[in-house]
Amino acid sequence: MRRSPKFICYSSGGIDLQINGALGIAFNELNSENSASLAKVCEYLWNCGIDGFLPTLVTNAPEKILSSLAAIHQAIAQLKNAPNSAQILGVHLECAFFHPDRRGAHPREYLKPLTIDSLKQLVGDHLEIIKLITLAPELDVTNTVIPFLVERGIIVSLGHSTATSRQAQSAFNLGATMVTHAFNAMPPLHHREPGLLGAAILNPRVYCGLIADGVHVHPQMVEILWRLKGKEIVLVSDALAPLGLPDGIYPWDDRTIEIKDFTARLPDGTLSGTTLSLFDCVQNLVIWGICSPQEAIALATESPRKVLNLPLFPASLAWYWQEEEAQLTWERCDGYR
């Protein structure tokens, strides 16, 4: 006899701080002709349990970044409080201000020096919608960019960086409070140089973004990070435009990516993201035996809200555990208090 799912808990909906697109729509390829497609993405993410998200713009030609920012700026106003839609909470700017040696899949030709002027030039009239920015702190040689951003309420996350632990700690002292996709695009932990990640682990004010797909980070390393950081981990999907589409080869800026088993790679094998939903990452933590369902759920619902200083309730999801399939499931329960 099939058992009924076991109730686990109520939670707020998911908040995805790093998502690059969905349903074939790349957030850094938006323009006046395709911007209406954002409404479809918001509805899709709502049906994936997501209450809100930061469309993430990855490195691209400057004119395309500006075009995407303009489209998102307009959509934020048009789609605010739309029913049955995930809310656009601002933009995650994950582009341009990276160390070339840790740029990952980001094209070198569009990297820029990290200065206030170059930042203003890149975002134009859209600085007010930037909620989070990923940057390499060692490029801020004047120590002026991070304070400039923090003073304007923009969350600074360190990533795509060669920073030493000392350089990272200096950035944290200036107001940076997060690390983008921990372990990826940064030096590994080393017994003679803890690096950016080591400094982040030791700082209780700093959150670590994590792609828990089992490919970007090995499950055992995920468990190590969990034991060291706990609730200071923020699960992110890092999902690309083919999220919600089948495996295959898809366009990506002027290149292509191959999606296979929810992992995206460039033709040379470079990892470029996932096509997992945020709650797939929650499920992985549970089936890997790293933490309890309640703890895993919190990393996708409570932790990102703390980063953005958002309220935790009202709850909008009821969670269940299906023993036969070893699977977490959820359903909307808006209005629960």
C-alpha positions in Angstrom: 0.0 0.0 0.0 1.3 3.4 -1.0 1.9 5.7 2.0 0.6 9.2 2.2 3.3 11.9 2.0 4.5 12.9 5.4 4.0 16.6 6.3 7.4 18.3 7.0 6.8 22.0 7.5 5.5 25.3 6.2 7.8 27.8 4.6 8.0 31.0 2.6 8.5 30.5 -1.1 11.9 30.2 -2.6 14.1 33.2 -3.4 16.7 32.7 -6.2 19.5 35.2 -6.1 21.3 33.8 -9.1 19.3 32.7 -12.2 20.2 33.6 -15.7 17.1 32.8 -17.6 14.3 30.2 -18.2 12.1 28.8 -21.0 14.7 29.8 -23.6 14.8 33.4 -22.5 18.2 34.7 -21.5 18.0 37.7 -19.1 21.1 39.3 -20.6 19.6 39.2 -24.2 16.4 41.1 -23.4 15.3 44.0 -25.5 12.1 45.9 -26.3 11.0 43.1 -28.6 11.2 40.2 -26.2 10.8 41.9 -22.8 7.1 40.8 -22.6 8.5 37.2 -22.2 9.5 38.1 -18.7 5.9 37.7 -17.6 5.9 34.1 -18.8 9.2 33.4 -16.9 7.7 34.9 -13.7 4.7 32.6 -14.0 6.9 29.6 -14.6 9.1 30.3 -11.6 6.0 30.8 -9.4 4.9 27.3 -10.5 8.4 26.1 -9.4 7.7 27.4 -5.9 9.7 30.7 -6.3 8.3 33.8 -4.7 10.9 36.2 -6.0 14.2 36.2 -7.9 17.1 38.4 -9.1 17.5 38.2 -12.9 21.2 37.7 -13.2 23.0 39.4 -16.0 26.3 37.7 -17.0 29.1 39.3 -19.0 28.1 40.4 -22.4 28.5 43.4 -24.8 27.8 46.7 -22.9 24.9 47.6 -25.2 23.2 44.3 -24.5 23.6 44.8 -20.7 22.0 48.2 -21.0 19.2 46.9 -23.1 18.5 44.1 -20.6 18.6 46.5 -17.7 16.1 48.8 -19.4 13.7 45.8 -20.1 14.0 44.5 -16.5 13.5 48.0 -15.1 10.3 48.4 -17.0 9.1 44.9 -16.1 9.6 45.5 -12.4 7.1 48.3 -12.6 4.7 46.5 -14.9 4.7 43.1 -13.1 4.7 44.3 -9.5 2.1 42.4 -7.5 1.0 40.4 -10.5 -1.0 37.3 -9.3 0.6 33.9 -9.4 3.9 35.3 -10.5 7.4 35.4 -8.9 8.4 38.9 -8.2 11.4 40.5 -9.8 13.3 41.8 -6.7 16.0 43.6 -8.6 19.0 42.6 -10.7 22.1 40.5 -9.8 24.9 42.0 -11.9 27.4 39.1 -12.4 29.4 40.6 -15.2 32.5 42.5 -16.2 34.4 43.1 -13.0 36.2 39.8 -12.7 39.8 38.7 -12.6 40.6 37.3 -16.1 42.1 34.1 -14.7 38.9 33.3 -12.8 36.4 34.5 -15.4 35.0 31.0 -16.0 32.6 31.0 -18.9 32.5 34.8 -19.1 34.1 36.2 -22.3 37.4 38.0 -21.7 36.8 40.8 -24.2 34.0 42.3 -22.1 35.8 42.4 -18.8 36.3 45.9 -17.4 38.4 47.7 -14.7 36.6 48.0 -11.4 36.0 51.7 -10.9 33.0 53.8 -10.0 33.1 55.4 -13.5 33.2 52.1 -15.3 30.3 50.8 -13.2 28.2 53.9 -13.9 28.9 53.6 -17.6 27.9 49.9 -17.6 24.5 50.3 -15.8 23.6 53.8 -17.1 20.3 55.0 -15.5 19.5 51.7 -13.9 21.7 51.7 -10.8 18.6 51.8 -8.6 17.5 48.3 -9.7 20.8 46.7 -9.0 20.3 44.7 -5.8 23.4 42.5 -5.8 26.7 42.7 -7.7 29.5 40.1 -8.0 33.0 41.4 -8.3 36.6 40.5 -7.7 37.7 42.6 -4.7 41.4 42.6 -5.7 40.5 44.8 -8.7 39.2 47.6 -6.4 42.7 49.1 -5.9 41.4 52.4 -4.5 39.0 50.7 -2.0 36.2 53.0 -3.2 33.8 50.8 -5.2 32.6 48.6 -2.5 31.8 51.5 -0.1 30.1 53.3 -3.0 27.8 50.2 -3.6 27.1 49.5 0.1 26.1 53.1 0.7 23.4 52.7 -2.0 22.1 49.5 -0.5 23.6 47.2 -3.0 24.8 43.8 -1.7 28.4 43.1 -2.7 29.3 39.5 -3.3 32.8 38.4 -4.0 33.5 36.0 -6.9 35.4 35.3 -10.1 38.4 36.3 -8.1 42.0 35.4 -7.2 41.7 37.2 -3.9 43.8 36.1 -0.9 42.2 35.7 2.5 43.6 39.1 3.5 42.2 40.8 0.4 38.8 39.2 1.0 38.8 40.2 4.6 39.5 43.7 3.6 36.5 43.6 1.3 34.3 42.2 4.1 35.5 45.1 6.3 34.4 47.5 3.6 30.9 46.0 3.6 30.9 42.9 1.2 28.6 40.3 2.8 28.4 37.4 0.3 30.4 35.0 -1.9 29.1 34.0 -5.3 28.9 30.2 -6.0 31.3 29.1 -3.3 34.2 27.0 -4.6 33.6 27.9 -8.2 35.7 30.6 -10.0 38.0 31.2 -7.0 41.1 29.5 -5.5 40.5 26.3 -3.6 40.9 26.1 0.1 44.7 25.6 0.8 46.5 25.0 4.0 49.0 27.9 3.4 46.5 30.3 1.9 42.8 30.1 2.9 41.8 32.4 0.1 38.6 34.1 -0.4 36.5 31.1 0.6 38.5 30.6 3.8 38.0 34.2 4.8 34.2 33.9 4.1 33.9 30.7 6.1 35.4 32.3 9.1 33.3 35.5 8.9 29.8 35.0 10.5 28.5 38.1 8.6 29.2 36.5 5.2 26.8 34.3 3.3 28.0 31.7 0.8 26.0 31.2 -2.4 26.1 27.5 -3.4 25.1 25.5 -6.5 24.1 22.2 -5.1 23.9 20.2 -8.3 26.7 17.7 -7.4 28.7 18.8 -10.5 29.8 22.4 -9.7 30.6 21.2 -6.1 31.1 17.6 -5.0 28.5 16.5 -2.4 31.3 15.9 0.2 32.5 19.5 -0.2 28.9 20.6 0.1 28.8 18.7 3.4 32.0 20.3 4.6 30.6 23.8 3.8 27.4 22.9 5.6 29.2 21.9 8.8 31.3 25.1 8.7 28.6 27.7 7.6 25.2 26.1 8.2 22.5 28.7 7.8 24.9 31.1 6.3 24.6 29.1 3.0 22.3 30.4 0.3 21.2 27.9 -2.3 21.1 29.3 -5.9 20.1 27.5 -9.1 22.5 29.4 -11.5 20.0 28.2 -14.1 20.4 29.3 -17.7 17.9 30.1 -20.4 17.2 26.4 -21.2 15.7 25.9 -17.7 12.4 24.1 -18.4 13.5 22.8 -21.8 14.9 19.4 -22.7 18.6 18.5 -23.0 20.3 19.8 -26.2 22.5 22.4 -27.7 21.3 26.0 -27.3 22.6 29.5 -28.3 24.4 31.5 -25.5 25.4 35.0 -26.5 27.5 34.4 -29.7 28.4 30.9 -28.5 26.6 27.7 -27.8 26.1 25.6 -24.7 25.3 21.9 -24.4 22.7 20.9 -21.8 23.1 17.3 -20.6 21.6 15.9 -17.4 20.8 19.4 -16.2 24.4 20.6 -16.6 25.5 23.3 -19.0 28.9 23.4 -20.7 30.7 25.3 -23.4 32.1 23.3 -26.3 35.5 23.3 -24.6 33.9 21.7 -21.5 33.8 24.8 -19.3 31.0 24.7 -16.8 28.5 27.5 -17.4 25.5 26.8 -15.2 22.6 24.4 -14.7 19.1 23.8 -15.8 18.0 22.7 -12.3 15.4 24.6 -10.4 16.2 26.0 -7.0 14.2 23.3 -5.2 16.1 20.6 -7.1 19.1 21.8 -5.1 17.1 21.5 -1.9 16.2 18.0 -2.8 19.8 17.1 -3.4 21.0 18.2 0.1 18.3 15.9 1.6 19.0 12.8 -0.6 22.8 13.3 -0.1 22.1 13.0 3.7 23.8 16.4 4.4 21.0 18.0 6.4 17.3 17.6 7.4 14.6 18.6 5.0 13.7 21.6 7.2 17.3 22.8 7.1 17.7 22.4 3.4 14.4 24.2 2.7 15.6 27.1 4.9 18.7 27.6 2.7 16.5 28.4 -0.3 13.8 30.3 1.6 15.1 31.9 4.8 18.8 32.5 4.0 18.2 34.5 0.8 15.5 36.6 2.5 18.1 37.4 5.2 20.6 38.5 2.6 17.9 40.8 1.0 16.5 41.8 4.4 13.0 40.5 3.5 10.4 39.2 5.9 10.3 35.5 6.4 6.5 35.1 6.5 3.7 34.7 5.6 4.4 31.2 4.6 3.3 30.2 1.2 4.4 26.5 0.8 3.6 23.3 2.6 6.3 20.6 2.3 6.0 16.8 2.3 8.3 13.8 2.2 7.4 10.9 -0.1 9.1 7.9 1.4 8.7 5.5 -1.5 10.4 7.9 -4.0 12.7 9.5 -1.4 11.4 12.8 -2.7 10.4 16.2 -1.3 7.2 17.7 -2.6 5.4 21.0 -1.9 2.2 22.7 -2.6 1.1 26.3 -2.5 -0.8 27.3 0.6 -0.9 31.1 0.4 -2.5 32.8 3.3 -1.2 30.4 6.0 0.0 32.1 9.1 
